[in-house]
């Protein structure tokens, strides 16, 4: 399953439907199995241990809550990283005035390339390999900006060289650090074992729902359907937090960079 996701990231959008469909199938299997046992042993020979069922549902809720909490924390880190990247990139743009005019043009061009690359590297990615290649291009672009800035600062006019060393150089260093951290955060995801464990728990819970309805002769498929829909939506929310560049609106997750690009384009 992981290799399928890595080779085609668009498949991730269908994972919640896969979970919901699996839960429906297991609930149906549980219902038919319960009906079979009732016919085989009679009503008095089949019982449901509510304490065991509650323990399984509680464990499922715990793992689901832990998965959501981890995804929310990673999403918050990614958003903070995006804001920091856009902020420090804007600061570097503002500090180009301390350099010689010719160096300002060259360095601004490299900054524009970095900004455009950041805006397209995840939007055009179709596989994990594309993201890794994009990350390599971004690392090269960041290194180029750092090298050009260091050289340009040494060639800065005497009247602004001190300011370039005290203001621009630390900003460029921060730019390299923040973007490197952002690349690492993008690759941070929950282990596949956790998602498989969650899938197994939800399927077992769905089986118990169907089995309990059949044994207790309480076929409330309305509540069962609501459970399936809510679980599917919960998985969609979790995956949206994990891969926001794929499942969330592009303008929402990249709002800071789009605003910066608009500001940079307006002063050309």
C-alpha positions in Angstrom: 0.0 0.0 0.0 2.8 2.4 0.8 4.5 1.9 -2.5 1.2 2.7 -4.2 0.9 5.9 -2.3 4.5 6.9 -3.0 4.2 6.3 -6.7 0.8 8.1 -7.0 0.0 10.7 -4.4 -3.5 11.3 -5.8 -4.5 7.9 -4.4 -4.4 9.4 -0.9 -7.6 11.2 -1.5 -9.4 7.9 -1.8 -8.1 6.4 1.4 -11.0 7.6 3.5 -13.4 5.9 1.1 -11.4 2.7 1.4 -11.6 2.8 5.1 -15.4 3.6 5.1 -16.0 0.8 2.5 -14.0 -1.7 4.6 -15.9 -0.7 7.7 -19.3 -1.2 5.9 -18.1 -4.6 4.6 -17.0 -5.8 8.0 -20.2 -4.5 9.7 -22.2 -6.5 7.1 -20.0 -9.6 7.7 -20.5 -9.3 11.4 -24.3 -9.0 11.0 -24.5 -12.1 8.8 -22.2 -14.0 11.2 -24.4 -13.0 14.1 -27.5 -14.2 12.2 -25.8 -17.4 11.4 -24.9 -18.1 15.0 -28.4 -17.3 16.1 -29.8 -19.9 13.7 -27.1 -22.4 14.7 -27.3 -22.1 18.5 -30.5 -20.2 19.2 -31.0 -17.0 21.1 -29.9 -18.4 24.4 -26.7 -19.8 23.1 -25.3 -16.6 21.7 -24.3 -13.6 23.9 -22.3 -10.4 23.5 -19.9 -9.3 26.2 -20.4 -5.6 26.4 -17.3 -5.1 28.5 -15.1 -6.7 25.8 -16.8 -4.8 23.0 -16.4 -1.5 25.0 -12.7 -2.3 25.5 -12.2 -2.7 21.7 -14.1 0.5 20.9 -12.2 2.4 23.6 -8.9 1.2 22.1 -10.0 2.2 18.6 -11.0 5.7 19.9 -7.6 6.0 21.7 -5.6 5.2 18.6 -7.8 7.4 16.4 -7.4 10.3 18.8 -3.7 9.8 19.0 -3.4 9.7 15.2 -5.5 12.9 14.9 -3.4 14.7 17.7 -0.1 13.7 16.0 -1.4 14.9 12.6 -2.6 18.2 14.1 0.7 18.8 15.7 2.6 18.1 12.5 0.2 20.4 10.6 0.8 23.2 13.1 4.6 22.8 12.7 4.3 22.9 8.9 2.1 26.0 9.0 4.5 27.7 11.4 7.4 26.7 9.2 5.7 28.2 6.1 5.1 31.5 7.9 8.7 31.6 9.1 10.0 30.9 5.6 7.8 33.6 4.0 8.7 36.1 6.7 12.5 35.6 6.5 12.3 35.5 2.7 10.5 38.9 2.7 13.2 40.2 5.1 15.9 39.2 2.7 14.2 41.0 -0.1 14.0 44.1 2.0 17.7 44.0 2.9 18.9 43.8 -0.7 19.2 47.6 -0.6 22.5 47.3 1.3 24.2 45.7 -1.8 25.6 47.1 -5.0 22.9 47.6 -7.7 24.3 44.8 -9.9 24.4 42.4 -7.0 20.9 43.3 -6.0 19.6 42.3 -9.4 21.4 39.0 -9.4 20.4 38.1 -5.9 16.8 39.1 -6.4 16.6 36.9 -9.4 17.8 34.0 -7.4 15.3 34.8 -4.6 12.5 34.9 -7.2 13.6 31.5 -8.5 13.5 30.1 -4.9 10.1 31.6 -4.3 8.6 30.2 -7.6 10.2 26.8 -6.9 8.7 26.7 -3.4 5.2 27.5 -4.8 5.4 24.8 -7.5 7.5 22.0 -5.9 4.5 20.4 -4.1 1.7 21.6 -6.4 3.1 19.7 -9.4 4.2 16.6 -7.4 2.7 13.3 -8.5 4.8 11.0 -6.5 7.1 10.9 -3.5 10.0 10.8 -5.9 8.9 14.1 -7.4 8.8 15.7 -3.9 12.3 14.4 -3.2 13.6 15.8 -6.5 11.9 19.1 -5.7 13.5 19.1 -2.3 16.9 18.6 -3.9 16.2 21.6 -6.3 15.2 23.7 -3.4 18.4 22.8 -1.4 20.4 23.8 -4.5 18.5 27.1 -4.8 19.0 27.9 -1.2 22.8 27.2 -1.4 23.0 29.4 -4.5 21.3 32.3 -2.6 23.7 31.9 0.3 26.8 31.8 -1.9 25.6 34.8 -3.9 24.7 36.8 -0.8 28.1 36.1 0.9 29.9 37.2 -2.2 27.7 40.3 -2.7 28.1 41.4 0.9 31.9 41.4 0.5 31.4 43.6 -2.5 28.9 45.9 -0.9 29.6 49.7 -0.9 31.6 50.8 2.1 28.8 53.0 3.4 26.4 50.0 3.8 28.8 47.1 4.2 28.5 47.1 8.0 24.7 47.0 7.7 24.9 44.2 5.2 27.1 42.1 7.5 24.9 42.8 10.6 21.5 42.5 9.0 21.5 40.8 5.6 24.0 38.0 6.4 22.2 36.7 9.5 18.9 36.8 7.6 20.4 34.7 4.8 21.7 32.2 7.4 18.2 32.1 9.0 16.7 31.6 5.5 18.9 28.5 4.9 18.0 27.1 8.4 14.3 27.7 8.1 13.9 26.3 4.6 16.0 23.2 5.6 13.7 22.6 8.6 10.7 23.0 6.3 12.0 20.3 4.0 12.4 17.9 6.9 8.9 18.7 8.3 7.4 17.9 5.0 8.8 14.4 5.1 7.5 13.8 8.6 4.5 11.3 8.6 3.1 8.7 10.9 4.6 5.2 10.6 2.6 2.9 8.3 2.3 0.4 11.2 0.2 2.8 13.1 -2.2 3.3 10.2 -2.5 -0.4 9.6 -3.2 -0.9 13.3 -5.9 1.7 13.2 -7.4 0.1 10.1 -7.5 -3.3 11.8 -9.1 -1.8 15.0 -11.8 0.0 13.0 -12.6 -3.1 11.0 -12.8 -5.2 14.1 -15.1 -2.6 15.7 -17.3 -2.6 12.6 -17.5 -6.4 12.8 -18.7 -6.1 16.4 -21.3 -3.5 15.5 -22.8 -5.8 12.9 -22.5 -8.8 15.1 -24.1 -7.1 18.1 -27.0 -5.8 16.0 -27.8 -9.3 14.8 -27.5 -11.0 18.1 -29.5 -8.4 20.0 -32.0 -8.0 17.1 -31.4 -4.3 17.1 -30.7 -3.6 13.4 -30.2 0.2 13.6 -28.5 0.8 10.3 -29.0 4.5 10.6 -26.6 4.8 13.5 -24.2 2.3 11.8 -24.3 4.5 8.7 -23.5 7.6 10.7 -20.6 5.8 12.3 -19.2 4.8 8.9 -19.6 8.4 7.6 -18.0 9.9 10.6 -15.0 7.5 10.6 -14.5 8.2 6.9 -14.6 12.0 7.5 -12.2 11.6 10.4 -9.7 9.8 8.2 -10.1 12.6 5.6 -9.4 15.2 8.2 -6.3 13.3 9.4 -4.9 12.8 5.9 -5.6 16.5 5.1 -3.5 17.5 8.0 -0.8 15.1 7.0 -0.6 16.0 3.4 -2.1 19.5 3.2 -0.5 20.4 -0.2 -2.5 17.6 -1.8 -5.9 17.5 0.0 -6.2 21.1 1.2 -6.9 24.1 -1.1 -3.6 25.3 -2.6 -4.3 28.9 -1.8 -5.0 28.1 1.9 -1.8 26.3 2.7 0.5 28.6 0.6 -1.3 31.9 1.5 1.9 33.5 3.0 4.0 32.7 -0.1 1.3 33.8 -2.5 1.0 37.2 -0.6 4.8 37.6 -0.8 4.9 36.8 -4.5 2.2 39.3 -5.1 4.1 41.9 -3.1 7.4 41.2 -5.0 5.7 41.3 -8.4 4.1 44.6 -7.6 7.4 46.4 -7.1 9.0 45.2 -10.4 
